[in-house]
Amino acid sequence: MLLAMDASRPPLPDGLVAIVKRDCPTCVLVAPVLVDLAGRTGLTVYTQDDPTFPDEVASVDDTDLSVSYHHDIEAVPTLLRVEGGREVERAVGWHRGDWEALTREDSLGPELPEWRPGCGSRSVDPDLVPKLRARFESGTLHARRVALAPLEDEIEAAYQRGWSDGLPLVPPTEERVLAMLSGTTRKPDEVVAVVPPDLVECSVEKVAINAVMAGCAPEYLPVVLACVEAACTDTFNMHGLLATTMPTAPVIVVNGPIRRRIGMNSGMNVFGQGNRANATIGRALQLVVRNVGGGRPGEVDRATFGNPGKLSFCFAEDEEGSPWTPLSTDLGAQPGVDTVTLFPGEAPRSIVDQLARDPESLARTLAANLRTLHHPKLVMAFDVLLAIGPEHVRVFREAGWSKAQLVERLHALLQIPGVELVRGADGMAEGLPEAVKDATLPKFRPGGILVVHCGGGAGLFSAMIGGWVTGEMGSQPVLQEIRP
């Protein structure tokens, strides 16, 4: 059902204007002052709850809150001076000096205390704001409305219409979408990206709709928008990532102060369940690709196995606990800038080393595991996102190893003789052509080992997230700054 639209801003009359409500002790306190001002200079009073208040002043009925909402009244009483239809001064609550300065009148309310705070305006009542926003701002929304039958279940309807990733969706009502849009300064009709595989233009509003369905809070929306921007670049090649039969999907790493502002998890169970931001930001991106771009399993999405990250794979880096630079600055961002990095990755695989207490031994454990990525004989075709846990990081920190030093050592340990890589070696048909038999090849291309610090503080574990193919036909990690 569509709500009535009234996006006009009610004009205010010139002169003094007061917004009050009877259910406010301070408004009742200053009622004699309002009567006095009405007699001295003329005054227009808008009342939010009782059109007969104040008793001795003719009031304008604002019980529908259209004036209060459109003129950003946060508390009552609010006294305004309006000139040429524009507000030029405002006083909130009761303060004799402020009211006398605004009205240019002396001796206001001499029997009253000097100051009293006001009460919250009904137009900012948390129970009313969503309805007011939908009533007055629904004209900013342009997406198609879907009418449901009176007895139709909203969640079941989403399943039946093919919008769901298999889990229940939050119904994207106008109230919820407008609330979501309050999380960004970007206009609803701004085109964020052209979403593959169907190459459909996607607006901020459409991202917001999918963010609602994913269960995001409004403050997550800028992160989701950045994810969509990054995913829809030629560099990331979302179409190819969907079409591949490999089990890969976007892995989202969030850096910068926004991690803490929105309560993301970078510690215990970092890749698991339990954190709303981690779970829903990645899900929102996947829903945009599905519902806007048409990337559905069994259609363009041809993954043989897939992985749980196709629902959502998003986490924050533990920058505060790391001795190293964050991933974002490694990729070119300035320190302290909010970013997302999209990596085309499979599910994480645990790396266990409970005994290493020196960096060389631990680096060799990491290299031995990295050698197996996708296949021990496949080299230079795949990048890796290496997540080092806090207890493993401590080994490198105490030895004074930098991240660059670790990466350099891993590359050195992963120089592999061609004789071990050719087809048939070690009794395995998989491998490289015989022509490389006398060469030495690196497991990863230069820059192909990305290191991030995260995870719980207990347990000598790290993890590796293998990438999809690199090169022109594959996908590269993409760094995207988060805009408010």
ZAKOLRO-632138 format. One record per residue (C-alpha): residue number from 1; residue in one letter; y, z, x. Coordinates in Angstrom, 2 decimals. Each point is the difference from the previous one (the first is absolute). Layout:
% ZAKOLRO-632138
{NUM 'A' {Y Z X}} ...
***
This chain:
% ZAKOLRO-632138
{1 'M' {0.00 0.00 0.00}} {2 'L' {3.41 -0.96 1.37}} {3 'L' {2.75 2.58 -0.02}} {4 'A' {3.48 -0.79 -1.24}} {5 'M' {2.30 -1.22 2.71}} {6 'D' {3.55 1.31 0.39}} {7 'A' {1.16 -0.66 3.55}} {8 'S' {3.73 0.11 -0.82}} {9 'R' {2.14 2.72 1.56}} {10 'P' {2.01 1.74 -2.75}} {11 'P' {3.69 0.01 0.97}} {12 'L' {1.91 3.25 0.20}} {13 'P' {3.48 0.40 -1.51}} {14 'D' {2.93 0.53 2.33}} {15 'G' {1.17 3.55 0.51}} {16 'L' {-2.03 3.17 0.20}} {17 'V' {-3.67 -0.13 -0.96}} {18 'A' {-2.40 2.94 -0.22}} {19 'I' {-3.78 -0.11 -0.35}} {20 'V' {-1.54 3.21 -1.36}} {21 'K' {-2.93 1.43 -1.94}} {22 'R' {-0.19 3.05 -2.23}} {23 'D' {-3.18 1.16 1.76}} {24 'C' {1.98 0.84 3.14}} {25 'P' {1.64 3.43 0.45}} {26 'T' {2.72 -1.44 2.24}} {27 'C' {0.85 -2.69 -2.56}} {28 'V' {0.30 2.71 -2.65}} {29 'L' {2.12 2.03 2.42}} {30 'V' {2.50 -2.85 0.55}} {31 'A' {0.15 -1.07 -3.67}} {32 'P' {3.43 1.69 -0.40}} {33 'V' {1.27 -1.95 3.03}} {34 'L' {-1.18 -3.25 -1.60}} {35 'V' {1.87 0.89 -3.18}} {36 'D' {3.09 0.81 2.09}} {37 'L' {-0.19 -3.30 1.91}} {38 'A' {-0.49 -1.99 -3.20}} {39 'G' {3.22 1.49 -1.30}} {40 'R' {1.97 -0.44 3.26}} {41 'T' {-0.88 -3.45 1.34}} {42 'G' {-2.69 -1.50 -2.14}} {43 'L' {-3.68 0.21 0.84}} {44 'T' {-3.15 -1.88 -0.94}} {45 'V' {-3.09 2.19 -0.18}} {46 'Y' {-3.53 -1.39 0.03}} {47 'T' {-2.69 2.43 -1.07}} {48 'Q' {-3.64 -0.42 0.96}} {49 'D' {-1.75 2.19 -2.56}} {50 'D' {2.26 1.01 -2.89}} {51 'P' {2.68 -2.38 -1.35}} {52 'T' {1.89 2.97 -1.49}} {53 'F' {0.55 1.66 3.39}} {54 'P' {2.62 1.14 0.94}} {55 'D' {0.85 1.20 -3.51}} {56 'E' {3.77 -0.66 0.14}} {57 'V' {-0.10 -3.37 1.81}} {58 'A' {-1.05 -3.36 -1.42}} {59 'S' {-2.96 -0.97 2.16}} {60 'V' {-1.73 -3.29 0.68}} {61 'D' {-3.75 0.08 -0.63}} {62 'D' {-1.92 -0.63 3.23}} {63 'T' {-3.30 1.40 -1.16}} {64 'D' {-1.58 -3.36 0.89}} {65 'L' {1.33 0.71 3.55}} {66 'S' {1.20 -3.57 0.52}} {67 'V' {3.36 1.14 1.40}} {68 'S' {-1.48 2.81 2.09}} {69 'Y' {-2.73 -2.24 1.44}} {70 'H' {2.18 -2.97 0.87}} {71 'H' {2.74 2.12 1.54}} {72 'D' {-2.38 2.06 2.16}} {73 'I' {0.73 3.39 -1.52}} {74 'E' {-2.16 2.49 1.88}} {75 'A' {1.37 3.27 -1.34}} {76 'V' {2.13 1.25 -2.85}} {77 'P' {2.75 0.69 -0.53}} {78 'T' {1.30 -3.04 1.88}} {79 'L' {3.70 -0.79 -0.23}} {80 'L' {1.21 -3.52 0.87}} {81 'R' {3.33 -1.71 0.42}} {82 'V' {-0.21 -3.65 -1.03}} {83 'E' {2.66 -2.61 0.81}} {84 'G' {-0.23 -3.65 -0.94}} {85 'G' {-3.56 0.56 -1.23}} {86 'R' {-1.11 1.36 3.39}} {87 'E' {-0.84 3.55 0.97}} {88 'V' {2.39 1.19 2.71}} {89 'E' {-0.75 3.74 0.16}} {90 'R' {-2.84 2.32 -0.97}} {91 'A' {-0.49 3.78 -0.22}} {92 'V' {-3.43 1.50 -0.64}} {93 'G' {-0.54 3.45 -1.47}} {94 'W' {2.96 2.31 -0.53}} {95 'H' {2.42 0.68 2.84}} {96 'R' {3.52 0.76 -1.12}} {97 'G' {1.64 -1.48 3.08}} {98 'D' {-1.98 -3.24 -0.24}} {99 'W' {0.71 -0.40 -3.71}} {100 'E' {3.72 0.67 0.45}} {101 'A' {0.20 -2.50 2.85}} {102 'L' {-1.84 -2.67 -1.98}} {103 'T' {1.93 0.52 -3.25}} {104 'R' {3.40 0.63 1.66}} {105 'E' {0.30 3.02 -2.31}} {106 'D' {0.61 3.65 0.88}} {107 'S' {-1.36 3.27 -1.37}} {108 'L' {-3.31 -1.32 -1.31}} {109 'G' {-2.29 2.68 -1.38}} {110 'P' {1.85 3.01 1.45}} {111 'E' {-2.43 2.34 -1.75}} {112 'L' {-3.04 -1.74 1.56}} {113 'P' {-1.61 0.76 3.36}} {114 'E' {1.17 -2.17 2.88}} {115 'W' {-3.31 -1.85 0.32}} {116 'R' {-3.29 -0.56 -1.80}} {117 'P' {-2.70 -2.54 0.88}} {118 'G' {-0.98 -2.53 -2.63}} {119 'C' {-3.39 -0.88 -1.49}} {120 'G' {-2.18 -3.04 0.51}} {121 'S' {0.97 -3.02 -2.06}} {122 'R' {-2.56 -1.06 -2.60}} {123 'S' {0.17 -3.48 1.55}} {124 'V' {-1.70 1.32 3.14}} {125 'D' {-2.64 2.04 -1.83}} {126 'P' {-3.31 -0.99 1.67}} {127 'D' {-1.62 -0.31 -3.42}} {128 'L' {2.67 -2.44 -1.20}} {129 'V' {0.82 -2.07 3.09}} {130 'P' {-3.00 -2.38 -0.23}} {131 'K' {0.75 -0.76 -3.65}} {132 'L' {3.72 -0.46 0.69}} {133 'R' {-0.70 -2.25 2.95}} {134 'A' {-2.36 -2.14 -2.08}} {135 'R' {2.52 -0.12 -2.83}} {136 'F' {3.04 -0.92 2.03}} {137 'E' {-1.44 -1.90 2.97}} {138 'S' {-2.94 -1.94 -1.39}} {139 'G' {2.19 -3.09 0.07}} {140 'T' {-0.38 -0.04 3.78}} {141 'L' {-3.74 -0.64 -0.40}} {142 'H' {-1.21 -3.57 -0.37}} {143 'A' {-3.78 0.20 0.25}} {144 'R' {-2.07 -1.08 -2.96}} {145 'R' {-0.73 2.78 -2.48}} {146 'V' {-3.58 0.36 -1.20}} {147 'A' {-0.34 1.40 -3.50}} {148 'L' {-3.07 2.13 -0.68}} {149 'A' {-1.58 0.62 -3.37}} {150 'P' {0.62 3.50 -1.41}} {151 'L' {-3.58 1.11 0.61}} {152 'E' {-0.43 -1.80 3.34}} {153 'D' {-0.56 2.27 3.00}} {154 'E' {2.53 -0.79 2.75}} {155 'I' {-2.37 0.65 2.89}} {156 'E' {-2.85 -1.98 -1.54}} {157 'A' {2.45 -2.82 -0.77}} {158 'A' {0.90 -0.20 3.70}} {159 'Y' {-3.69 -0.35 0.92}} {160 'Q' {-0.56 -2.67 -2.64}} {161 'R' {3.01 -2.05 1.12}} {162 'G' {-1.18 -0.02 3.61}} {163 'W' {2.88 1.99 1.50}} {164 'S' {-2.12 2.79 1.47}} {165 'D' {-1.62 0.35 3.41}} {166 'G' {-2.83 1.87 -1.69}} {167 'L' {1.78 3.34 -0.34}} {168 'P' {2.16 1.14 -2.93}} {169 'L' {3.60 -1.19 0.07}} {170 'V' {3.14 1.86 -1.04}} {171 'P' {1.45 -1.97 -2.97}} {172 'P' {3.25 -1.64 1.21}} {173 'T' {2.33 0.89 -2.85}} {174 'E' {3.69 -0.82 0.16}} {175 'E' {0.76 3.67 0.59}} {176 'R' {-2.37 0.18 2.96}} {177 'V' {1.11 -3.31 1.53}} {178 'L' {3.67 0.95 -0.22}} {179 'A' {-0.79 3.38 1.55}} {180 'M' {-1.83 -1.81 2.81}} {181 'L' {2.98 -2.29 0.58}} {182 'S' {2.18 3.06 0.51}} {183 'G' {-1.79 0.39 3.34}} {184 'T' {1.78 -3.00 1.52}} {185 'T' {3.53 -1.35 0.21}} {186 'R' {-1.28 -3.58 -0.23}} {187 'K' {0.61 -1.93 -3.22}} {188 'P' {-2.98 -0.48 -2.33}} {189 'D' {0.30 -3.81 0.04}} {190 'E' {0.19 -0.28 3.79}} {191 'V' {-2.87 -2.15 1.28}} {192 'V' {-1.98 2.01 2.53}} {193 'A' {-2.55 -2.61 1.07}} {194 'V' {-2.12 -2.95 -1.04}} {195 'V' {-3.44 1.52 -0.51}} {196 'P' {-3.16 -1.85 1.04}} {197 'P' {-2.41 -1.43 -0.87}} {198 'D' {1.74 -1.49 -3.05}} {199 'L' {3.42 0.08 1.75}} {200 'V' {1.80 1.72 -2.87}} {201 'E' {3.50 1.38 0.41}} {202 'C' {-0.05 3.78 -0.29}} {203 'S' {3.07 2.03 -0.96}} {204 'V' {0.76 3.64 0.68}} {205 'E' {-0.74 0.61 -3.68}} {206 'K' {-3.51 -1.45 0.27}} {207 'V' {-0.71 2.11 3.06}} {208 'A' {1.23 3.03 -1.94}} {209 'I' {-2.34 -0.82 -2.91}} {210 'N' {-3.00 -0.09 2.32}} {211 'A' {1.19 3.15 1.79}} {212 'V' {0.03 1.77 -3.38}} {213 'M' {-3.51 -1.21 -0.73}} {214 'A' {-1.15 1.18 3.44}} {215 'G' {1.34 3.51 -0.67}} {216 'C' {2.91 -0.05 2.47}} {217 'A' {2.99 2.32 -0.21}} {218 'P' {3.43 -1.72 0.02}} {219 'E' {0.75 1.15 3.54}} {220 'Y' {-2.97 -2.06 1.24}} {221 'L' {1.42 -3.28 -1.31}} {222 'P' {1.97 -0.96 3.15}} {223 'V' {-3.23 0.35 2.01}} {224 'V' {-1.92 -2.16 -2.47}} {225 'L' {2.74 -2.64 0.10}} {226 'A' {-0.18 -0.12 3.79}} {227 'C' {-3.79 -0.35 -0.20}} {228 'V' {0.32 -2.96 -2.37}} {229 'E' {2.57 -1.63 2.28}} {230 'A' {-2.26 0.40 3.03}} {231 'A' {-3.17 -1.14 -1.76}} {232 'C' {1.59 -3.20 -1.28}} {233 'T' {1.06 -1.35 3.37}} {234 'D' {-1.68 -2.98 1.67}} {235 'T' {-0.67 2.28 2.96}} {236 'F' {-2.12 2.39 -2.03}} {237 'N' {-1.68 -2.84 -1.92}} {238 'M' {-1.04 1.92 -3.09}} {239 'H' {-1.61 -3.10 -1.48}} {240 'G' {-2.32 -0.31 2.97}} {241 'L' {-0.76 3.71 -0.05}} {242 'L' {-1.06 -0.34 -3.63}} {243 'A' {-2.03 -3.15 0.49}} {244 'T' {-1.97 1.17 3.03}} {245 'T' {-3.54 1.20 -0.56}} {246 'M' {0.65 2.82 2.49}} {247 'P' {0.51 3.54 -1.43}} {248 'T' {3.69 0.29 0.84}} {249 'A' {3.14 1.01 -1.90}} {250 'P' {3.56 1.16 0.74}} {251 'V' {0.15 3.30 1.87}} {252 'I' {3.43 1.63 -0.34}} {253 'V' {1.42 2.31 2.67}} {254 'V' {3.28 1.74 -0.90}} {255 'N' {2.41 1.20 2.68}} {256 'G' {3.39 1.69 -0.08}} {257 'P' {1.54 2.96 -1.84}} {258 'I' {-1.02 -1.37 -3.40}} {259 'R' {-3.55 1.20 0.70}} {260 'R' {1.12 3.58 -0.39}} {261 'R' {2.49 -0.64 -2.80}} {262 'I' {-2.69 -1.36 -2.29}} {263 'G' {-2.74 2.39 1.15}} {264 'M' {-2.43 -2.41 1.64}} {265 'N' {-3.14 1.19 1.76}} {266 'S' {-0.38 -0.62 3.72}} {267 'G' {-2.41 2.85 0.73}} {268 'M' {-3.25 1.32 -1.41}} {269 'N' {-1.96 -2.57 -2.04}} {270 'V' {2.67 -2.55 0.88}} {271 'F' {-2.06 -3.00 -1.15}} {272 'G' {-1.43 1.82 -3.02}} {273 'Q' {0.94 1.12 -3.47}} {274 'G' {2.33 2.72 -1.19}} {275 'N' {3.50 -1.21 0.89}} {276 'R' {1.90 -1.79 -2.74}} {277 'A' {2.30 -2.03 2.25}} {278 'N' {-2.78 -1.20 2.31}} {279 'A' {-2.25 -0.95 -2.91}} {280 'T' {2.51 -1.69 -2.28}} {281 'I' {2.22 -1.94 2.43}} {282 'G' {-2.94 -2.02 1.27}} {283 'R' {-1.33 -0.40 -3.51}} {284 'A' {3.37 -1.32 -1.22}} {285 'L' {-0.05 -2.73 2.66}} {286 'Q' {-3.51 -1.02 -1.01}} {287 'L' {0.98 -0.11 -3.68}} {288 'V' {2.98 -2.24 0.79}} {289 'V' {-2.30 -2.40 1.85}} {290 'R' {-2.44 0.10 -2.92}} {291 'N' {2.33 -0.11 -3.00}} {292 'V' {2.90 -2.07 1.35}} {293 'G' {-1.71 -2.10 2.67}} {294 'G' {-3.35 -0.49 -1.72}} {295 'G' {-2.11 1.41 2.88}} {296 'R' {-3.06 1.19 -1.92}} {297 'P' {-3.51 0.73 1.29}} {298 'G' {-2.45 -2.78 -0.68}} {299 'E' {2.83 -2.53 -0.26}} {300 'V' {2.21 -0.49 3.07}} {301 'D' {-1.19 3.35 1.39}} {302 'R' {-3.34 -1.02 1.55}} {303 'A' {-0.90 3.11 2.03}} {304 'T' {-3.76 0.31 0.45}} {305 'F' {0.09 3.79 0.10}} {306 'G' {3.64 1.00 -0.27}} {307 'N' {0.91 3.59 0.83}} {308 'P' {1.55 2.98 -1.80}} {309 'G' {3.34 -0.94 1.57}} {310 'K' {0.23 -2.81 -2.52}} {311 'L' {0.94 2.71 -2.48}} {312 'S' {2.48 1.66 2.36}} {313 'F' {0.24 0.62 3.73}} {314 'C' {3.29 1.64 0.88}} {315 'F' {0.86 2.92 2.26}} {316 'A' {2.80 1.46 2.08}} {317 'E' {0.01 0.42 3.77}} {318 'D' {0.27 3.56 1.32}} {319 'E' {3.10 -0.61 2.10}} {320 'E' {0.90 3.67 0.37}} {321 'G' {-3.36 0.92 1.54}} {322 'S' {-0.21 -3.00 2.29}} {323 'P' {0.94 -0.07 3.69}} {324 'W' {0.46 -3.75 -0.31}} {325 'T' {2.39 -2.45 -1.60}} {326 'P' {-0.87 -0.86 -3.61}} {327 'L' {-1.61 -3.30 -0.92}} {328 'S' {3.22 -1.30 -1.51}} {329 'T' {1.96 0.25 3.26}} {330 'D' {-2.91 -1.57 1.88}} {331 'L' {0.47 -2.99 -2.30}} {332 'G' {3.76 -0.18 0.47}} {333 'A' {1.63 2.36 -2.50}} {334 'Q' {2.75 2.40 1.04}} {335 'P' {-1.01 3.68 0.12}} {336 'G' {0.53 1.82 -3.27}} {337 'V' {0.01 -3.14 -2.16}} {338 'D' {-2.20 0.03 -3.11}} {339 'T' {-2.61 -2.74 0.22}} {340 'V' {-3.37 -1.17 -1.20}} {341 'T' {-2.47 -1.81 2.21}} {342 'L' {-2.60 -2.14 -1.73}} {343 'F' {-3.21 -0.51 1.93}} {344 'P' {-2.81 -2.25 -1.31}} {345 'G' {-2.84 2.47 0.33}} {346 'E' {-3.50 1.00 -0.98}} {347 'A' {-1.08 3.53 -0.89}} {348 'P' {0.42 2.60 2.78}} {349 'R' {-2.92 0.86 2.26}} {350 'S' {-0.30 3.40 1.62}} {351 'I' {-0.04 0.42 3.78}} {352 'V' {-1.64 3.24 1.11}} {353 'D' {0.43 1.63 3.41}} {354 'Q' {-0.40 3.77 -0.02}} {355 'L' {-0.33 0.53 3.74}} {356 'A' {2.62 -2.06 1.83}} {357 'R' {2.70 2.15 1.57}} {358 'D' {1.53 -2.57 2.34}} {359 'P' {1.82 -3.20 -1.02}} {360 'E' {-2.24 -2.39 1.94}} {361 'S' {-3.16 1.23 -1.71}} {362 'L' {1.63 -0.15 -3.45}} {363 'A' {1.46 -3.44 0.68}} {364 'R' {-3.50 -1.23 0.87}} {365 'T' {-1.34 1.38 -3.29}} {366 'L' {2.75 -1.79 -1.90}} {367 'A' {-0.65 -3.24 1.88}} {368 'A' {-3.76 0.17 -0.60}} {369 'N' {0.62 0.29 -3.74}} {370 'L' {2.67 -2.69 -0.01}} {371 'R' {-2.43 -2.37 1.72}} {372 'T' {-2.17 0.06 -3.14}} {373 'L' {2.83 -1.03 -2.34}} {374 'H' {-1.40 -2.59 -2.44}} {375 'H' {-2.50 -0.99 2.72}} {376 'P' {-0.31 0.91 3.70}} {377 'K' {0.10 -3.69 0.94}} {378 'L' {3.04 -1.05 -2.03}} {379 'V' {3.15 0.18 2.12}} {380 'M' {3.71 -0.80 -0.32}} {381 'A' {-0.39 -0.84 -3.69}} {382 'F' {0.83 3.35 -1.59}} {383 'D' {2.64 2.69 0.48}} {384 'V' {-0.65 3.69 -0.51}} {385 'L' {1.99 2.94 -1.33}} {386 'L' {-1.15 3.00 2.02}} {387 'A' {0.72 3.33 -1.69}} {388 'I' {-0.10 2.84 2.55}} {389 'G' {-0.56 3.46 -1.47}} {390 'P' {1.94 3.08 1.12}} {391 'E' {-2.79 1.54 2.11}} {392 'H' {-0.59 -3.28 1.84}} {393 'V' {3.75 -0.46 0.43}} {394 'R' {0.11 3.45 1.61}} {395 'V' {-2.31 -1.24 2.77}} {396 'F' {2.41 -2.81 0.84}} {397 'R' {3.08 2.18 -0.42}} {398 'E' {-1.25 2.68 2.39}} {399 'A' {-0.82 -2.65 2.60}} {400 'G' {3.43 -1.61 -0.38}} {401 'W' {-1.31 -3.35 -1.21}} {402 'S' {2.48 -2.12 -1.94}} {403 'K' {-1.06 -2.27 -2.83}} {404 'A' {0.68 -3.04 2.19}} {405 'Q' {-2.23 1.48 2.71}} {406 'L' {-2.83 0.52 -2.48}} {407 'V' {0.30 -3.52 -1.41}} {408 'E' {0.08 -1.48 3.51}} {409 'R' {-3.14 1.92 0.95}} {410 'L' {-1.79 -1.08 -3.17}} {411 'H' {0.78 -3.63 0.72}} {412 'A' {-1.34 0.44 3.53}} {413 'L' {-3.21 1.61 -1.26}} {414 'L' {-0.46 -2.81 -2.51}} {415 'Q' {-0.11 -2.88 2.48}} {416 'I' {-3.46 -1.39 -0.76}} {417 'P' {-2.12 -2.32 2.16}} {418 'G' {-0.69 -3.27 -1.77}} {419 'V' {-3.69 0.30 0.72}} {420 'E' {-0.10 2.89 -2.52}} {421 'L' {1.85 -2.00 -2.63}} {422 'V' {-1.86 -3.30 -0.18}} {423 'R' {-2.35 -0.88 -2.81}} {424 'G' {-3.48 1.33 0.60}} {425 'A' {1.03 2.74 2.42}} {426 'D' {-1.78 3.29 -0.72}} {427 'G' {-2.20 -1.84 -2.46}} {428 'M' {2.87 -0.56 -2.50}} {429 'A' {0.76 -3.48 -1.30}} {430 'E' {3.61 0.93 -0.74}} {431 'G' {2.40 -0.60 2.87}} {432 'L' {2.26 -2.44 1.80}} {433 'P' {-0.83 -3.44 1.41}} {434 'E' {-1.83 -0.23 3.32}} {435 'A' {3.19 -1.32 1.64}} {436 'V' {1.42 3.53 0.29}} {437 'K' {-3.01 1.35 1.88}} {438 'D' {1.82 0.28 3.34}} {439 'A' {3.31 1.24 -1.44}} {440 'T' {1.23 3.52 -0.70}} {441 'L' {1.61 0.35 -3.41}} {442 'P' {1.98 2.84 -1.62}} {443 'K' {-1.20 1.50 -3.26}} {444 'F' {3.55 -0.05 -1.38}} {445 'R' {2.94 -2.31 0.50}} {446 'P' {3.13 1.50 1.63}} {447 'G' {1.64 2.23 -2.61}} {448 'G' {-3.19 0.04 -2.04}} {449 'I' {-0.56 3.76 0.31}} {450 'L' {2.40 1.92 -2.28}} {451 'V' {-0.02 3.78 0.32}} {452 'V' {1.04 2.48 -2.67}} {453 'H' {-0.22 3.81 -0.05}} {454 'C' {-1.26 1.72 -3.14}} {455 'G' {-2.77 2.18 -1.40}} {456 'G' {-0.89 3.67 -0.37}} {457 'G' {0.40 2.52 2.78}} {458 'A' {-3.65 1.05 0.12}} {459 'G' {-2.70 -2.35 1.28}} {460 'L' {-0.31 -2.13 3.13}} {461 'F' {0.13 -3.31 -1.83}} {462 'S' {1.93 -3.23 -0.01}} {463 'A' {-0.46 -3.14 -2.09}} {464 'M' {0.24 -3.74 0.38}} {465 'I' {1.05 -2.46 -2.67}} {466 'G' {-1.09 -3.51 0.84}} {467 'G' {2.26 -2.91 -0.84}} {468 'W' {-0.46 -3.43 -1.47}} {469 'V' {0.20 -3.10 2.17}} {470 'T' {3.18 -0.56 1.97}} {471 'G' {1.66 -3.32 0.78}} {472 'E' {1.53 -2.65 -2.23}} {473 'M' {-2.81 0.12 -2.54}} {474 'G' {-0.13 3.77 -0.06}} {475 'S' {2.37 2.88 -0.50}} {476 'Q' {2.36 1.98 2.20}} {477 'P' {1.25 3.59 -0.46}} {478 'V' {3.43 -0.01 -1.67}} {479 'L' {2.73 2.62 0.37}} {480 'Q' {2.47 0.29 -2.90}} {481 'E' {3.01 2.28 -0.29}} {482 'I' {0.18 2.05 -3.21}} {483 'R' {3.23 -0.60 -1.94}} {484 'P' {1.24 2.56 -2.52}} 
***
